Each structure stands twice: as C-alpha cells, then as structure tokens.
C-alpha cells in the first residue's frame, strides 16, 4: 500500500515537471542600440526582400526558401541571423528558423 502511494506520487510529480518544462516560452529581446546597429547594417547592405505567404511575426518559423544572412560581430547579436521578409527586417534563431524579433 505504502509503495503504491509513493509510486503514484512520484509519477504525478514527474508528470507535472514535464508539463512545466514543455509550457515554458523564452522571449528574446535585443537592446535599442543593437536594433539601431542592425537597421544601419541592413540599410548599408540593401538585401532584397523575400515574399512569403506565412505570417511574419515573433515565434513564426521562416520557410527554408528564405536565406538567413549573418550579422557582423560589432552589431552584437552574432548568435542570430537576419532576413528581409515581406519588407520587414527580422532576427532569426538559425537552428529553428524562428523569428525572435521584428526590427521596426
């Protein structure tokens, strides 16, 4: 009896821990200075905008047809890539291809 109560308690605890981990969302923001540097770099480079039918918003994944471009180290966000999609500059996490910020 005592053993089954402990097993049930452990299973319940493990289940709630797994739920807590899966429901966690990470929000990434970059500084105003970094945004300005990204904007200036993009204006200098003038890459073409790619048109997509998918929603262009934070959390949306870009299709593989969109080329992700690197940023120089002085911008300070080298862990991300950028793209110009539907005339919007977006920062993207390269592994998941998810948009982490739209640069206005």
DRENPA-3360 file (N, C-alpha, C; in nm, 2 decimals, always signed):
BEGIN
1 = XXXXXXXX = +0.08/-0.12/+0.00/+0.00/+0.00/+0.00/+0.09/+0.13/+0.00 ~ +0.18/+0.13/+0.09/+0.27/+0.25/+0.10/+0.35/+0.26/-0.03 ~ +0.40/+0.15/-0.08/+0.47/+0.15/-0.21/+0.39/+0.21/-0.32 ~ +0.27/+0.18/-0.34/+0.18/+0.23/-0.45/+0.16/+0.37/-0.43 ~ +0.15/+0.42/-0.31/+0.12/+0.57/-0.28/+0.25/+0.64/-0.33 ~ +0.37/+0.59/-0.29/+0.49/+0.66/-0.33/+0.51/+0.66/-0.49 ~ +0.48/+0.55/-0.55/+0.49/+0.54/-0.69/+0.39/+0.64/-0.76 ~ +0.27/+0.65/-0.71/+0.17/+0.74/-0.76/+0.22/+0.88/-0.75;
9 = XXXXXXXX = +0.27/+0.92/-0.63/+0.32/+1.05/-0.60/+0.44/+1.09/-0.69 ~ +0.53/+0.99/-0.71/+0.65/+1.02/-0.80/+0.60/+1.04/-0.94 ~ +0.51/+0.96/-0.99/+0.46/+0.97/-1.13/+0.39/+1.10/-1.15 ~ +0.31/+1.14/-1.05/+0.24/+1.27/-1.06/+0.34/+1.38/-1.06 ~ +0.44/+1.38/-0.98/+0.54/+1.49/-0.97/+0.61/+1.49/-1.11 ~ +0.65/+1.38/-1.16/+0.73/+1.38/-1.29/+0.64/+1.43/-1.40 ~ +0.51/+1.40/-1.40/+0.42/+1.45/-1.50/+0.41/+1.60/-1.49 ~ +0.39/+1.65/-1.37/+0.38/+1.80/-1.36/+0.51/+1.87/-1.40;
17 = XXXXXXXX = +0.62/+1.81/-1.37/+0.75/+1.87/-1.41/+0.76/+1.87/-1.56 ~ +0.73/+1.77/-1.63/+0.73/+1.76/-1.77/+0.64/+1.87/-1.83 ~ +0.52/+1.89/-1.78/+0.43/+1.99/-1.83/+0.49/+2.13/-1.81 ~ +0.55/+2.15/-1.70/+0.61/+2.28/-1.67/+0.72/+2.31/-1.77 ~ +0.80/+2.21/-1.80/+0.91/+2.23/-1.90/+0.86/+2.26/-2.04 ~ +0.75/+2.19/-2.08/+0.70/+2.20/-2.21/+0.62/+2.33/-2.23 ~ +0.57/+2.39/-2.13/+0.49/+2.51/-2.14/+0.57/+2.64/-2.13 ~ +0.70/+2.63/-2.11/+0.79/+2.74/-2.09/+0.82/+2.81/-2.22;
25 = XXXXXXXX = +0.80/+2.94/-2.23/+0.83/+3.01/-2.35/+0.95/+3.11/-2.32 ~ +1.04/+3.11/-2.41/+1.15/+3.21/-2.40/+1.13/+3.33/-2.49 ~ +1.14/+3.45/-2.43/+1.13/+3.57/-2.50/+1.27/+3.63/-2.51 ~ +1.30/+3.67/-2.63/+1.43/+3.73/-2.66/+1.41/+3.87/-2.71 ~ +1.48/+3.96/-2.65/+1.48/+4.10/-2.70/+1.62/+4.15/-2.70 ~ +1.65/+4.23/-2.80/+1.78/+4.29/-2.81/+1.77/+4.44/-2.77 ~ +1.88/+4.50/-2.74/+1.88/+4.64/-2.69/+1.85/+4.73/-2.81 ~ +1.81/+4.85/-2.77/+1.78/+4.96/-2.87/+1.91/+4.99/-2.95;
33 = XXXXXXXX = +2.02/+4.99/-2.89/+2.15/+5.01/-2.96/+2.17/+4.90/-3.06 ~ +2.15/+4.77/-3.02/+2.17/+4.66/-3.12/+2.07/+4.67/-3.23 ~ +1.94/+4.71/-3.20/+1.84/+4.73/-3.31/+1.89/+4.84/-3.41 ~ +1.94/+4.95/-3.36/+1.99/+5.06/-3.44/+2.11/+5.01/-3.53 ~ +2.20/+4.93/-3.47/+2.31/+4.87/-3.55/+2.26/+4.78/-3.66 ~ +2.16/+4.69/-3.63/+2.10/+4.60/-3.73/+2.04/+4.69/-3.84 ~ +1.96/+4.79/-3.80/+1.90/+4.87/-3.90/+2.00/+4.94/-4.00 ~ +2.11/+4.99/-3.94/+2.21/+5.06/-4.01/+2.28/+4.96/-4.11;
41 = XXXXXXXX = +2.31/+4.84/-4.06/+2.38/+4.74/-4.14/+2.29/+4.70/-4.26 ~ +2.17/+4.68/-4.23/+2.07/+4.64/-4.34/+2.06/+4.75/-4.44 ~ +2.05/+4.87/-4.40/+2.04/+4.98/-4.49/+2.16/+4.99/-4.58 ~ +2.28/+4.96/-4.52/+2.40/+4.97/-4.60/+2.41/+4.85/-4.70 ~ +2.37/+4.73/-4.66/+2.38/+4.61/-4.74/+2.27/+4.61/-4.85 ~ +2.15/+4.66/-4.82/+2.04/+4.66/-4.91/+2.00/+4.53/-4.97 ~ +1.98/+4.42/-4.88/+1.94/+4.29/-4.94/+1.80/+4.30/-4.99 ~ +1.77/+4.22/-5.09/+1.63/+4.21/-5.14/+1.54/+4.15/-5.04;
49 = XXXXXXXX = +1.42/+4.20/-5.05/+1.31/+4.14/-4.96/+1.26/+4.01/-5.03 ~ +1.23/+3.91/-4.95/+1.17/+3.79/-5.00/+1.02/+3.79/-4.96 ~ +0.93/+3.75/-5.05/+0.79/+3.75/-5.03/+0.75/+3.61/-4.98 ~ +0.68/+3.60/-4.87/+0.63/+3.47/-4.82/+0.48/+3.49/-4.79 ~ +0.41/+3.37/-4.79/+0.27/+3.38/-4.76/+0.25/+3.36/-4.61 ~ +0.35/+3.30/-4.54/+0.34/+3.27/-4.40/+0.34/+3.41/-4.32 ~ +0.28/+3.40/-4.20/+0.28/+3.52/-4.11/+0.43/+3.55/-4.07 ~ +0.46/+3.68/-4.08/+0.59/+3.73/-4.03/+0.57/+3.80/-3.90;
57 = XXXXXXXX = +0.59/+3.72/-3.79/+0.58/+3.77/-3.66/+0.67/+3.69/-3.56 ~ +0.69/+3.74/-3.45/+0.78/+3.67/-3.35/+0.72/+3.53/-3.32 ~ +0.81/+3.43/-3.32/+0.76/+3.30/-3.30/+0.74/+3.21/-3.42 ~ +0.71/+3.28/-3.53/+0.68/+3.21/-3.66/+0.81/+3.16/-3.72 ~ +0.81/+3.04/-3.78/+0.93/+2.99/-3.84/+0.93/+3.03/-3.99 ~ +1.05/+3.07/-4.03/+1.06/+3.10/-4.18/+1.08/+2.98/-4.26 ~ +1.02/+2.97/-4.38/+1.04/+2.86/-4.47/+1.19/+2.85/-4.51 ~ +1.23/+2.73/-4.55/+1.37/+2.70/-4.59/+1.41/+2.78/-4.72;
65 = XXXXXXXX = +1.31/+2.83/-4.79/+1.34/+2.91/-4.91/+1.39/+3.05/-4.88 ~ +1.38/+3.09/-4.75/+1.43/+3.22/-4.71/+1.58/+3.21/-4.67 ~ +1.67/+3.29/-4.73/+1.81/+3.28/-4.70/+1.83/+3.36/-4.57 ~ +1.90/+3.30/-4.47/+1.93/+3.37/-4.35/+2.07/+3.43/-4.37 ~ +2.09/+3.55/-4.33/+2.22/+3.62/-4.35/+2.28/+3.65/-4.22 ~ +2.42/+3.65/-4.21/+2.49/+3.68/-4.09/+2.50/+3.83/-4.07 ~ +2.52/+3.86/-3.94/+2.55/+4.00/-3.90/+2.69/+4.01/-3.85 ~ +2.75/+4.13/-3.87/+2.89/+4.14/-3.83/+2.90/+4.14/-3.67;
73 = XXXXXXXX = +3.01/+4.11/-3.62/+3.03/+4.10/-3.48/+3.01/+4.23/-3.40 ~ +3.03/+4.35/-3.47/+3.01/+4.47/-3.40/+2.87/+4.51/-3.37 ~ +2.78/+4.44/-3.44/+2.63/+4.46/-3.41/+2.60/+4.40/-3.28 ~ +2.67/+4.29/-3.24/+2.65/+4.23/-3.10/+2.54/+4.12/-3.09 ~ +2.49/+4.07/-3.20/+2.39/+3.97/-3.20/+2.43/+3.86/-3.30 ~ +2.55/+3.81/-3.29/+2.60/+3.71/-3.39/+2.54/+3.58/-3.37 ~ +2.47/+3.55/-3.26/+2.41/+3.42/-3.24/+2.28/+3.41/-3.33 ~ +2.24/+3.52/-3.39/+2.12/+3.52/-3.47/+2.16/+3.55/-3.61;
81 = XXXXXXXX = +2.06/+3.53/-3.70/+2.07/+3.57/-3.84/+1.96/+3.66/-3.87 ~ +1.97/+3.73/-3.99/+1.86/+3.82/-4.03/+1.81/+3.79/-4.17 ~ +1.69/+3.83/-4.19/+1.64/+3.82/-4.33/+1.54/+3.94/-4.35 ~ +1.52/+3.98/-4.47/+1.42/+4.08/-4.51/+1.31/+4.00/-4.57 ~ +1.19/+4.00/-4.50/+1.08/+3.92/-4.54/+0.96/+4.01/-4.55 ~ +0.89/+4.01/-4.66/+0.77/+4.10/-4.68/+0.80/+4.24/-4.64 ~ +0.93/+4.29/-4.67/+0.97/+4.42/-4.64/+0.99/+4.45/-4.50 ~ +1.01/+4.34/-4.42/+1.03/+4.36/-4.27/+1.17/+4.29/-4.24;
89 = XXXXXXXX = +1.25/+4.36/-4.16/+1.38/+4.30/-4.12/+1.35/+4.22/-3.99 ~ +1.39/+4.09/-4.00/+1.36/+4.00/-3.88/+1.49/+3.94/-3.84 ~ +1.50/+3.92/-3.71/+1.61/+3.84/-3.65/+1.56/+3.70/-3.63 ~ +1.65/+3.61/-3.66/+1.60/+3.47/-3.66/+1.70/+3.38/-3.58 ~ +1.65/+3.29/-3.51/+1.73/+3.18/-3.44/+1.76/+3.08/-3.55 ~ +1.89/+3.07/-3.59/+1.91/+2.99/-3.71/+1.88/+2.84/-3.71 ~ +1.89/+2.78/-3.59/+1.86/+2.63/-3.58/+1.71/+2.60/-3.61 ~ +1.62/+2.68/-3.54/+1.48/+2.66/-3.55/+1.42/+2.74/-3.66;
97 = XXXXXXXX = +1.49/+2.84/-3.71/+1.44/+2.94/-3.81/+1.33/+3.02/-3.76 ~ +1.31/+3.03/-3.63/+1.20/+3.11/-3.57/+1.24/+3.25/-3.56 ~ +1.15/+3.34/-3.59/+1.17/+3.48/-3.57/+1.17/+3.52/-3.43 ~ +1.28/+3.58/-3.38/+1.29/+3.62/-3.24/+1.26/+3.77/-3.22 ~ +1.27/+3.85/-3.33/+1.23/+3.99/-3.32/+1.22/+4.05/-3.46 ~ +1.12/+4.14/-3.47/+1.10/+4.21/-3.59/+1.16/+4.35/-3.56 ~ +1.25/+4.39/-3.65/+1.32/+4.52/-3.63/+1.24/+4.63/-3.70 ~ +1.18/+4.72/-3.63/+1.10/+4.83/-3.69/+1.19/+4.94/-3.73;
% end
